[in-house]
């Protein structure tokens, strides 16, 4: 099945944007100073906890429709194929760090097209996925033969069933490049924890907006996508988000900078970053975001996993970070 968004040519309707209100992490009431002055959707910094977040977001109806019906493209699909090889390494390393050995029952939340699931299964794990995009989840089931439920994860989800032998007793829940899309990350992490047995592990991967590469790119960093990436974490705020959920405690952090970002940073040299007002335009971005290809796919597929294997470290300086947390109770 090919996602309908990948073949749509008409210009998308711009979403309704609403003011964000309180800080999504600590609930401080604001107002907050602008950190990156994008047009339409400025990014602000909480004065209490330093959380970076988009000041305006799509309303709940548009958000649900966007991820269910629109989200998905060849750019996303091929990018997920590349990232799956990295994420499999991350899972292995963080499991080892946390003392999880042998086959595990793993839930992949926001599994997209499902490319991580067969890699984990090949390692001996039992895997399931949950994904809100109709097109992406169908691809995972129909093309890859994976066990994937179309929907979201919240405390009412079947994966959070607390019965001792119920589906909510996963050994680990993993979620890669998802939490930045969630308007209220605390309840999302709470649902992740509810899906995991006591003693089990959560692994959350997202961009590190305190990394040197982000500083060098400024508003031109390619992962500033403020209409969909509505929470912009650094190691400190991601740990705070984890610790806001009772019974969760961080156990380890890995970071690395993807090779394309490292190369772009090298080529940029001392050039100044673009002004924020020119770096992101909502209308032009939404017109192109589901039509893009994935440049140099074969090369990036060959290089990225090897690069990650050589550069993943416990430093907090990489532009991608992966935090593991244990559910104590």
N, C-alpha and C positions, 0 to 999 in steps of 0.2 A: 504493500500500500504506500502510495506517495502522498505526503501531507498536502492538503489543498493549498496551504499558504505558499508552498514552493512554486505553484503554478499561477497564482493570482497575479493579475497585471493591473487591476484598477487601484487607484490611490486609496489608501486606508482612511477611514474616518478617524479624525483625531479624538483621543479619549477626553472625557470630562475629567478635569483636574480639580482636586479639593485641597484645601490647606491641611497640612499634616497635624498641626496642633502640638501636643506635648511630645517630649523626647520618647522615641519608641523603646528605649532601653531603660531609662530611670524614671520616666514620667514627669520630669521637670517641666513646668508649664511654658517656658519661653517668655518672650520672643528670644531667638538665638541669632548671633552674628553670622553673616554669610561667609562661608569659607571658599566657595567656588561659585562665581556669579554667572552660571549658565542662564541663557534666556529661557523663559517659561518655567524652568524648574531649578531654582538655585539650590545648592547644597549648603546646609548650615551645620554648625558645630554646637553641641549642647554645652552650656556653660557649667553644668554640674559634673557630668561624667565624660565629656569630650567626644561623645558619639557623633560621627558624621552621618547625616541622613538627608534625603531629599525633602525639601520643605513643602512640596506639593506632590500628590500621588493620584493615580487613577482611583475613581470611586469603586466601591466594592463590586458593583454590577459589571463595570467595564473590566476590572481586574480579572474576575472569574471568567468572563467571555474571552478575554485576550489569551489567557493561558490554556483554556479548554479548546478553543476553536481556531486561534490564529497562530499561536507560537509553534515554530518548527520550520526548518528549511534545510537545504543542502549544507549551508554554512554550519548550522548547528549539528547536523548529523555527522558530517565528517570531522568537525571539531571534537565531538564526543568520542568518535572512534580513536582519535589521537590521544585524547585525555584518559581514555579507559586504561591504556597501558601504564600510564603514570599512576592513576588512582589505585590500580591493583598493587603496585609497589608500595604505595603509601599504606594501604590496608595491611599488607604483610609486615611492614616495619613497625607500625603502631601496635598491631597485635602482639608482636614479639616484645616490644617495649612494655606493654601492659601485662604480659605473662599469659596471654591467651594462646593456647597451643592446640593443635589438632583441628579436625573439622568443626566449623561453627555454623549456626543458623543466622543468616545475615539478611537484613532488610535494607534495600537500597531505596531511599526516599528521594523522589524527583529523579528517577532513573533514566528519563529521557527515552532515547531509542533503544536502550537496554544493553549497550555494548560492554559494560562492566560485568554484567551478570554471568555470561559464559566464561569469562576469565576467572571469576571467583569459583564457579562450579568446577572448572578444570583443576583448581587447587584442592578440591575435595569438600568445599563448603556447600551447604544447602542454601539456596538464595531465592528471594522473592523481591519484587519491585512494586512501587506505587508511583504513578505519574499522572498529573492532571491533564496533559495534552492528549486529546483523542487520537490525533494522528501519530504522535510519537509512541504512545503506549500500544497502539495497534501494530505498529512496525515491530516493536519488541516481541509481541505475541506471534504475529503472522510470519515475519521474516526470520526472526531469531529463535522462535519456539520457547520464549521465556515466560515464566509465571509473573504477570504484571497486572495489577488492578488499575483501572482508570479512575482517578480521583485524587483527593488530597489526604494528607495525614493530619488529623486532629484527635482530640481525646475521645471522640465518638467513633473513630475508625475501627474496623475489625482488628487491625493489627495491634490495637491498644487493649484488647480483651485481657483482663487481669487474671483469668482462670489459670490455675497452675499448669495445665496442659494445653492451654489455649494458644491461639496464634500470636498473642502479645508477649510470648516468652522467647523473643529472639536473643541470641547471645550478643549481637551487635546490630546497631543501626548506623548506616553510613549515608551521608548526604553531601554531594559535591556541587559547588556553584549553584546552590539553591537558596541558602539563608539570606543572601543579599536581595532576593526577590520578595521576601516576606515582610509585610508592613509591621507586624508585631512579632519579633523574633522570640521573645520570651515564651509565649504559649506554644510556639512551634517546637522549641527545645524541650518543653515540658511533654509534648506529645511524643517526641523521639524517646525521651526517657521512659515514658509509659509503655513503649513497645519493647523495652529491653528488660531482661530478667535482672534481679539484684546481682551485682557483681559483673554485669555485662558492660559493654563499651559503646560509646557514641563516638563517631568520627565526623567532624564537620570541616569541609574544605571551602575556602572563599578567598577573595583577593585581600591583600594586605596593603591598606592605604597609608601605612606609615613606612613603607619600604623606600629605599633610596631611588629606585627606578621610578616610582610614582612621583617623588619629589622632582626628579629630573624632567619628566614629561609634563608635570603640572596639569592644567586642564586638558592637555592633549593625550593623556593616558587613555588607551583604547577601552579600558573597562569602566570609565565614567560613562554610564548609560542611565541617566537619572530617572527616566520614566519607568524602567524595569528594575534596575539595581537601586533600590530605595533605601537600603542600609549599607553603609560603607565602613567596614570593620578594620581594626588594627588588632594586634595580639591582646592588648590590654582590654579593649571593649569586648572582644570575643570571649575572653576569660570571664569578664564580668557578666556577660549574658549567660554563660554556662553556670556560674555560681549563683545566679538569681533563682535557679531551680533547686529546691531543697533535695538533698541526697546526691547531687552531682558534684564531682571534683575533677579538675583537669589533671591529666597524668602525663601529657607529653605534647610537644609541638614540633612539627617539621615545616620547613619552607624551602622553596626554590623559585628561581625566576625563569619562566619559559624561554626557550632559546630565541624566539622571535622578538621578545621584549628586550632581552639582553643585547641582541644585535642592533635593534632600533636605538637603544640607549647609546651604544657605542658609536653608531653613525651620526647621532644627533650632536655628539660632542658638546661644545659650549653654546649651541644655539639656544636662544631664549624660547620658552614655551609659548604657544599661541594664547591670545587673550581668551578668556572663558566665553565671552559673548560670541566668538567665532568658532569655538571648538565643538559645540553641539547645537544643532537646530532640530527641534522636535519633529516638524513636518517632513523635512528632507530625510531624517533618520528613519522615521516610520515608513516612508515610501520605499526605502531601499532595504530595510533590515531583513525581510524575509525573501529577498530576491538575490542576495549575495552568494557568490561562490566561495570556496575555501582555497585561496591561492597556495600553490606548491604543496598540495595535499600529500603526495607520495613522499616527498623529501621530509616534510614535517613529521609524517608518520614514522619514517625511518630514524629520524634524529631525536625526537622529543623524549622518548622513553629512555634512550641511552643517556641523553643529557641529564634527565632527572635522576637516573641511577647514580650518576657521578656527582651531582650537586645538591641533592636533598640533604638537608642538615638540620640540626637543632637550633641554628641561628634564627633570629627573628627578622632577618633583612630581606628575604626573598619576597617577590611580589605575589606569590601564591602561598597560602598557609593552610595547614591541616592540624587541627587541634583534636586530641583524644581526651575523653572524659569518662570516668567510671561512675556507674550508678551504684551507690553504696547501699541503698535501701529502697 
